[in-house]
Every structure is written in C-alpha cells, then in structure tokens.
Amino acid sequence: MIKVIAFDADDTLWVNEPYFRASEEKFCALMGEYMSERDLERELLKIEIANLGLYGYGIKGFILSMMEAALTISGGTINAQGIAQILDLGRQMLNQPIELLDGVEEVLAALKDKYRLVVATKGDLLDQERKLKKSGLIDYFHHVEIMSEKDETNYLKLLKHLDIQPDEFLMIGNSLKSDVLPVLNIGGHAIHVPFHITWAHEQIEDSIDNERFKNVEGIREVLGML
C-alpha cells in the first residue's frame, strides 16, 4: 500500500548531532569559570527550548541561544571576544562537510524507482537546503518538505500536498518524537533508525506498541521490509 517514503535528514541521511555536541563542549569550556559543565548544559538546553518558538530548529537558533545563555550565565559580563568565539562556533558548524551515514545512498538507489521518495525534515530553511545540495542526494527525491515543527498538522499538510492517504505513507527517521509518533497518530507507517546520539529534547521514555511501527538497527534493514 505504500506509495511515498519520507526520510528525515539530520542523523538519518547524514551526521548532524555530533557537531552540536562538539560546539556545546566548547561553549562549556568557554563558560567554565561560571558554573559546572552539567549546570551549563542544563541552562543552555532550557534556553534553547524556550527559544524554539522564536528561532525554530537549526544552527542559527542554537548560536543565538548560546549567546543568550552566555550573557545570562555571566550576568552580562562576557566580553566581545567571548561573543566572537560563540559566533565562530556557528560558522564552523555551517561549514562542516556533509558526512552521509552508512548505507543511505544504497537504500535510496534501491527505492527510487519503486516509490516516490521525499525528504521531510525540520530546521533552518537555508541550512537544510545547503546540506541537501552538498549531500549529492537531491536527485533521489520527488519532493523536499522543511517543516517548522514535525507534528500531526504538518504531516497532514504534506500528505495533502502529495495527494495520498495516511496508510500510503511511510516515514523513516531517527527521532521517535518527531519521525514516528506523529505519523502513527495520523494513521501512517514509521520505521525508527536510531542514531547513537539524540538531542535531549527529542528523547521519549515510553515504548511504542503499534503494528504500523518497526524498529531497525541500520537503514539497510529497511529494504527487507518493503
């Protein structure tokens, strides 16, 4: 019944979260005189989540949140050099090469003539378009959808645009919260391909028991299910 297969981008098609973690570690080193690393991580995460409604997801919002956290944690005393270092972290992240995950291109090549393939991701529009272009994968995809939030409403809008029913849609991604639960809630199918690092905001504690849900260890296993 599946007509369209959608793939998440970050940490499903290519490496992403480790770059955020590396920048977070450098931020903690920069701000280490003010509080412990654990408290710095907690404060930064709190500010990131509070700012999602303003900045959305992605590197630019992350850098703005780091700057706000630095000002808050330092009581406004961080100097211009410190702010410049945070901005440089952002430039480094934006200029990172695209590292495809193992098996991704093999899977896309095997599926492209059998299904309509779609990228369904969230984040900064310019940054995600840049990464997709640099990845060399753009020709595999029928459509690219960059959402402000991956929730039931936006998935339904995507299905309407693609002119398909929920049970004709399969989502593949590394986040149970964004790639699996909302798709199952609207009647679609989902496959979870875990990545070894998951942002705290994307983690869930509940297990999923649904006949339309599958969990695999690597993306190549998807081919044996279709």
C-alpha positions in Angstrom: 0.0 0.0 0.0 3.0 2.3 0.5 3.3 4.9 -2.2 5.5 7.6 -0.6 8.5 7.0 1.6 9.8 10.1 3.5 13.2 10.3 5.1 14.3 12.6 7.9 17.5 14.4 7.1 19.7 15.1 10.1 21.1 12.0 11.7 19.1 9.8 9.3 20.7 10.7 6.0 23.8 12.5 7.3 25.7 13.2 10.5 24.4 16.3 12.5 24.0 16.0 16.3 27.7 15.3 17.0 28.6 18.8 15.6 26.1 20.3 18.1 27.6 18.3 20.9 31.1 19.4 20.0 30.1 23.1 19.9 28.3 22.6 23.3 31.5 21.2 24.8 33.5 24.2 23.5 30.8 26.5 24.9 31.1 24.8 28.3 34.9 25.3 28.2 34.4 28.9 27.4 32.0 29.5 30.3 33.6 27.1 32.7 34.5 29.8 35.2 30.8 30.5 36.0 29.4 27.1 36.8 29.9 23.3 36.3 29.6 21.7 32.9 26.4 19.9 33.9 24.8 23.1 35.0 25.9 24.9 31.9 24.4 22.1 29.7 21.1 22.3 31.6 21.0 26.1 31.4 21.7 26.1 27.6 19.1 23.4 27.0 16.5 25.4 28.9 17.2 28.5 26.8 17.2 26.5 23.6 13.8 25.0 24.3 12.4 28.4 25.4 13.6 29.9 22.1 12.2 27.3 19.7 9.0 29.3 19.1 11.1 32.3 18.1 14.1 30.8 16.2 12.9 27.3 15.3 15.4 24.5 14.9 18.9 24.6 13.5 22.3 26.0 13.8 21.4 29.7 13.8 18.9 29.4 16.6 21.4 27.3 18.5 24.0 30.0 18.2 21.6 32.7 19.3 20.6 30.6 22.3 24.3 30.1 23.2 24.8 33.9 23.1 21.8 34.4 25.3 23.0 31.7 27.7 26.5 33.3 27.8 25.0 36.7 28.7 22.6 35.2 31.3 25.2 33.0 33.0 27.8 35.7 33.1 25.4 38.3 34.3 26.1 40.4 31.2 29.8 40.5 31.8 31.0 38.3 29.0 33.3 40.3 26.7 33.2 40.9 23.0 35.9 38.2 22.4 33.7 35.6 24.1 30.7 36.5 21.9 33.0 36.4 18.9 34.1 32.9 19.9 30.5 31.7 20.0 29.8 33.2 16.6 32.9 31.4 15.3 31.4 28.1 16.6 28.4 28.8 14.4 30.5 29.5 11.3 32.4 26.2 11.8 29.1 24.3 12.1 27.7 25.8 9.0 30.8 25.0 7.0 31.0 21.4 8.1 31.3 18.9 5.2 28.3 16.5 4.8 29.0 13.0 6.0 26.5 10.6 4.7 25.5 7.7 7.0 26.4 4.2 6.0 24.0 2.6 3.6 22.0 5.7 2.8 22.7 6.1 -0.9 22.4 2.3 -1.4 18.9 2.4 0.1 17.8 5.4 -1.9 19.1 4.0 -5.1 17.2 0.7 -4.5 13.9 2.5 -3.7 13.8 5.5 -6.1 12.1 3.7 -9.0 9.6 1.9 -6.8 8.3 4.7 -4.6 8.1 8.4 -4.5 10.9 9.5 -2.1 10.6 12.6 0.0 12.7 14.5 2.5 10.7 15.5 5.5 12.8 17.4 8.0 12.8 20.5 10.2 15.3 23.2 10.8 16.5 26.4 9.2 15.4 26.5 5.5 18.7 27.8 4.1 20.8 25.5 6.1 18.8 22.4 5.2 18.7 23.3 1.5 22.5 23.8 1.7 23.1 20.5 3.3 20.8 18.6 0.9 22.6 20.2 -2.1 26.1 19.4 -0.7 25.0 15.8 0.1 24.6 14.9 -3.6 21.3 13.2 -2.8 18.8 15.7 -4.2 18.1 13.8 -7.4 16.7 10.9 -5.5 13.8 12.9 -4.1 10.5 13.8 -5.6 9.8 16.5 -3.0 11.5 18.2 -0.1 9.5 19.4 2.9 11.2 21.6 5.5 8.8 22.0 8.5 8.9 24.4 11.4 7.7 21.5 13.6 7.1 17.8 12.8 3.7 17.4 14.2 0.4 15.8 13.1 -0.8 19.0 11.5 2.2 19.5 9.3 2.4 15.8 8.3 -1.3 16.0 7.2 -0.4 19.1 5.1 2.4 17.1 3.5 0.1 14.2 2.7 -2.5 16.6 1.2 0.2 18.1 -1.0 1.3 14.6 -2.1 -2.3 13.6 -2.7 -2.1 10.4 -0.7 -3.8 8.8 2.3 -2.0 8.2 5.6 -1.8 4.5 5.2 0.1 5.1 1.9 2.8 7.0 3.7 6.0 5.7 5.4 8.3 7.9 7.5 11.9 6.8 8.2 13.9 8.7 10.8 16.0 8.6 14.0 13.6 10.5 16.3 10.7 8.7 17.9 9.3 12.0 19.0 9.3 13.7 15.6 9.5 11.0 13.0 7.5 8.2 14.5 4.8 9.2 17.0 3.0 12.0 15.0 3.0 9.8 11.8 1.5 6.9 13.7 -1.1 9.2 15.3 -2.4 10.2 11.8 -2.5 6.6 10.6 0.7 6.4 8.7 3.6 3.9 8.9 7.0 4.6 10.6 10.4 3.0 10.8 12.9 4.1 13.5 16.5 4.0 12.6 18.3 5.0 15.8 21.4 7.3 15.8 24.0 6.9 18.6 23.4 10.5 19.9 19.9 12.0 20.3 19.2 15.6 21.5 17.6 15.6 24.9 14.5 17.4 23.5 13.9 14.6 21.0 14.0 11.8 23.6 11.0 10.0 24.9 10.7 7.4 27.6 7.5 5.5 26.5 7.8 2.3 24.4 5.8 2.1 21.2 3.4 -0.8 20.5 1.9 -0.3 17.1 1.5 -2.7 14.1 2.5 0.2 11.8 5.8 0.7 13.6 9.1 -1.0 13.1 12.5 -0.6 14.7 15.7 -1.4 12.9 19.4 -1.2 13.8 20.6 0.2 10.4 19.0 1.7 7.4 19.8 -1.2 5.1 17.3 -3.3 7.0 14.5 -1.1 5.5 15.0 -2.9 2.2 14.0 -6.2 3.6 10.7 -4.8 4.9 9.5 -3.3 1.6 
